[in-house]
Amino acid sequence: MAGRLEGAHVLVTGGARGIGAAIVEKALVEGARVSIVDRDEAGHDLLVALDAGERALFCTGDVRRASDIGLAVETATRKYGPVSGLVNNAGRNVYADPVTMTEDEWEDVFAVDLKSAWLVARAILPGMKAAKKGAIVNIASLHADLTYPGMFPYAAAKSGLVGLTRSLALEVGKDGVRVNALSPGYVETALVAEFFARADASLRDKVLSVHPMGRIALPAEVANCVVFLLSDEASFVTGANWRVDGGLGARFAG
Ligand SMILES: NC(=O)c1ccc[n+]([C@@H]2O[C@H](COP(=O)([O-])OP(=O)(O)OC[C@H]3O[C@@H](n4cnc5c(N)ncnc54)[C@H](O)[C@@H]3O)[C@@H](O)[C@H]2O)c1
């Protein structure tokens, strides 16, 4: 199946670790040139570990800032040409209380988990529209449909991201650009390790026990679906929200 992204330039936000790093690795295997935008310098080490050489580029940047995004997109475009596949993956968890949460905290969550996807899309869409071809994948969450107490207002931001996906898909469909969301359930990353670390040690077992497949996802299993959505194999898929949750969202309590 290798070579599905041959000739593509894929930009992954938050690609230094976790799901983003798995997407970077998979996109390289499929033949893409890959740019990472992340504020974590570990992205450099990832590219060394993947032996990416000249096939990948790491740009330090904070996706909350349009100026950082502009600089990164300019650098990446100069090296590999216009971005043809964008993965808005950078995100953060939040464990706020609806009464004590400050407006600054609220703004920060929405800046990372929602606004950044529009800012990056805004920067790369002129290139995609000129090429009459492109694919955007926004990494949302199962929280867009179902949520969990104590994670206010994560579900609101991720639901917004799915709405943004639908709107953008309609705006740019005629330009040959597809826009989809992908909603993971639980994935084995540092983000989820931090979530489990906040709770009783038995929570992980409880979570596994309600999973139809008895386990949670590996980052590579999410990356496989992202590559599909970026590739021409998904040529008639747009405006959709793909769940990659091992069936968790199909289950009633009990
Ligand atoms: N892990 C899960 O179970 C899970 C489930 C559903 C959705 N998601 C979503 O998947 C995405 C990736 O999650 P993950 O588990 O790999 O997280 P992670 O914390 O392991 O990695 C997130 C990456 O995004 C980067 N990042 C965060 N804020 C940034 C900013 N302002 N500017 C630039 N880079 C920034 C981080 O440096 C990090 O490299 C997130 O959007 C998350 O909400 C994760």
The ligand as a Tripos MOL2 file, in Angstrom:
@<TRIPOS>MOLECULE
LIG
   44    48     1     0     0
SMALL
NO_CHARGES

@<TRIPOS>ATOM
      1 N1         -4.8570   10.9260   22.7620 N.am      1 LIG1
      2 C1         -6.1620   10.7910   22.6920 C.2       1 LIG1
      3 O1         -6.7180    9.8560   23.2740 O.2       1 LIG1
      4 C2         -6.9880   11.7170   21.8590 C.ar      1 LIG1
      5 C3         -8.3510   11.4200   21.7300 C.ar      1 LIG1
      6 C4         -9.1410   12.2560   20.9610 C.ar      1 LIG1
      7 C5         -8.5940   13.3580   20.3450 C.ar      1 LIG1
      8 N2         -7.2600   13.6280   20.4920 N.ar      1 LIG1
      9 C6         -6.7380   14.7950   19.8020 C.3       1 LIG1
     10 O2         -5.6520   14.3830   18.9890 O.3       1 LIG1
     11 C7         -4.7000   15.4280   18.8870 C.3       1 LIG1
     12 C8         -3.3200   14.9220   19.2730 C.3       1 LIG1
     13 O3         -3.4110   14.3860   20.5770 O.3       1 LIG1
     14 P1         -2.1950   13.6140   21.2740 P.3       1 LIG1
     15 O4         -2.8090   12.6700   22.2180 O.co2     1 LIG1
     16 O5         -1.2220   13.1520   20.2700 O.co2     1 LIG1
     17 O6         -1.5990   14.8420   22.1200 O.3       1 LIG1
     18 P2         -0.0910   15.1450   22.6130 P.3       1 LIG1
     19 O7         -0.2410   16.0850   23.7650 O.co2     1 LIG1
     20 O8          0.6630   13.8790   22.8130 O.co2     1 LIG1
     21 O9          0.5330   15.9120   21.3630 O.3       1 LIG1
     22 C9          0.0360   17.1660   20.9960 C.3       1 LIG1
     23 C10         1.1060   17.9070   20.2160 C.3       1 LIG1
     24 O10         0.5480   19.1940   19.8900 O.3       1 LIG1
     25 C11         1.5390   20.1800   20.2040 C.3       1 LIG1
     26 N3          0.8790   21.4500   20.5430 N.ar      1 LIG1
     27 C12         0.0030   21.6720   21.5460 C.ar      1 LIG1
     28 N4         -0.3240   22.9730   21.5880 N.ar      1 LIG1
     29 C13         0.3640   23.5720   20.5870 C.ar      1 LIG1
     30 C14         0.4730   24.9060   20.1250 C.ar      1 LIG1
     31 N5         -0.2100   25.9000   20.7280 N.pl3     1 LIG1
     32 N6          1.2430   25.1750   19.0700 N.ar      1 LIG1
     33 C15         1.9560   24.1940   18.4640 C.ar      1 LIG1
     34 N7          1.9230   22.9090   18.8590 N.ar      1 LIG1
     35 C16         1.1280   22.6080   19.9140 C.ar      1 LIG1
     36 C17         2.2910   19.6110   21.3890 C.3       1 LIG1
     37 O11         3.5660   20.2300   21.5520 O.3       1 LIG1
     38 C18         2.3900   18.1360   21.0300 C.3       1 LIG1
     39 O12         3.5170   17.8530   20.2550 O.3       1 LIG1
     40 C19        -5.2250   16.5670   19.7820 C.3       1 LIG1
     41 O13        -5.9270   17.4900   18.9880 O.3       1 LIG1
     42 C20        -6.1690   15.8500   20.7200 C.3       1 LIG1
     43 O14        -7.1750   16.7020   21.2180 O.3       1 LIG1
     44 C21        -6.4520   12.8290   21.2450 C.ar      1 LIG1
@<TRIPOS>BOND
     1     1     2 1
     2     2     3 2
     3     2     4 1
     4     4     5 ar
     5     4    44 ar
     6     5     6 ar
     7     6     7 ar
     8     7     8 ar
     9     8     9 1
    10     8    44 ar
    11     9    10 1
    12     9    42 1
    13    10    11 1
    14    11    12 1
    15    11    40 1
    16    12    13 1
    17    13    14 1
    18    14    15 2
    19    14    16 1
    20    14    17 1
    21    17    18 1
    22    18    19 2
    23    18    20 1
    24    18    21 1
    25    21    22 1
    26    22    23 1
    27    23    24 1
    28    23    38 1
    29    24    25 1
    30    25    26 1
    31    25    36 1
    32    26    27 ar
    33    26    35 ar
    34    27    28 ar
    35    28    29 ar
    36    29    30 ar
    37    29    35 ar
    38    30    31 1
    39    30    32 ar
    40    32    33 ar
    41    33    34 ar
    42    34    35 ar
    43    36    37 1
    44    36    38 1
    45    38    39 1
    46    40    41 1
    47    40    42 1
    48    42    43 1
@<TRIPOS>SUBSTRUCTURE
     1 LIG1         1 GROUP 0 **** ****
